[in-house]
């Protein structure tokens, strides 16, 4: 009888353990709604990067979060996109096209840009979780956000009013101040089709903030601005006419244009010193040292040298990518936004502008 009781008790314990195990399984499955658990989906503070794809006009934008071994990428094919040219209109791409997919991935280890930019990624990298877009719209815009001639003078100081940035657009009419006929009226833009007064010292069709030689005297503004005094940041004005040298086409006020005081004709007035007094002719009001001011001296050669300095503008293009109505192939509780900013990417390009 005791043996039967012991066997019965042991059987009950085994049944109870099985029921407990089944209950745990049921609880586990009841708590799992099929959602993929994304560890962070935090890419706001991560730089947007770009690589060209394996086929023509294919591009891959991507962000890598090295702290969580996650990455998000957007692969698309578009013939009109270039990171070095403005988009006339936003480029809109439907994510239902499998060639234009946004993909979220988790990896077994950290990755670098080579994962997307190299034709043969590291074989040791495994994707442990993946989400692929099934619908949504991508909007891509590439705009110039800044242009500068790198002459050492801030753009805001190369305008008729040092409180006005020539590149700003306060009335939001799409026309920057240096071209806007009325900066306070968004119904008036560049009606006269020309640079506004005060923004172009030498009238060469290039505004000063994009002109490396503001006065067309064949001497770079960056060389004419400094006055040689580290304690004084005011611009050099050799002839004291209240027009600084970098905006004065006759720096020494001798009646001869600075660019025409290039006696050897090599395009550089800075290496011409007729009287060998250590002062180049363009800064010397008595070029030959004969005691007669150049402006009164009839012995001076008459030259006519055109402006010939090349001009390069440092241009920053910004690409912005916005995703709307994004849906993945799996439900993601952490991702509920109707609009997802993929971020922006800046590229600086040196563009000739003569």
Number of C-alpha atoms within 10 A of each C-alpha: 6 7 8 9 10 11 12 11 11 12 12 12 12 11 11 12 12 12 12 12 12 12 12 12 12 11 11 11 11 10 9 9 9 11 11 15 11 18 11 12 16 15 17 12 9 14 16 21 18 19 16 17 17 12 8 10 14 17 21 20 21 23 24 22 21 13 8 16 17 27 23 22 21 23 21 22 18 14 8 11 19 14 19 19 15 17 17 10 10 16 15 15 18 17 25 16 13 14 13 22 23 27 17 20 19 21 16 14 14 15 18 15 14 12 12 20 17 13 10 9 14 12 6 7 13 12 12 11 14 18 19 19 20 19 19 20 18 25 17 19 19 24 18 17 13 15 19 21 26 17 21 13 15 14 22 16 15 22 23 17 12 12 9 17 20 24 18 17 19 16 18 14 16 13 20 19 24 26 22 25 20 16 21 15 13 15 10 14 21 19 10 10 10 12 19 19 14 15 22 23 23 19 15 15 13 19 25 29 27 22 28 29 28 31 25 25 31 24 24 20 24 16 16 21 20 18 17 11 10 8 7 10 11 13 17 21 21 21 18 12 12 10 16 19 29 26 22 24 25 23 29 23 20 21 13 22 20 27 27 24 30 24 19 11 14 10 20 20 22 18 17 20 21 17 15 12 12 11 17 19 29 28 22 23 24 21 26 19 14 10 10 13 15 22 14 12 15 10 8 13 11 11 14 13 18 12 16 15 16 13 17 18 22 16 20 20 22 21 24 18 22 16 23 16 14 20 22 17 11 14 15 15 10 13 14 12 12 11 13 15 15 23 20 17 18 19 12 16 16 15 14 10 13 14
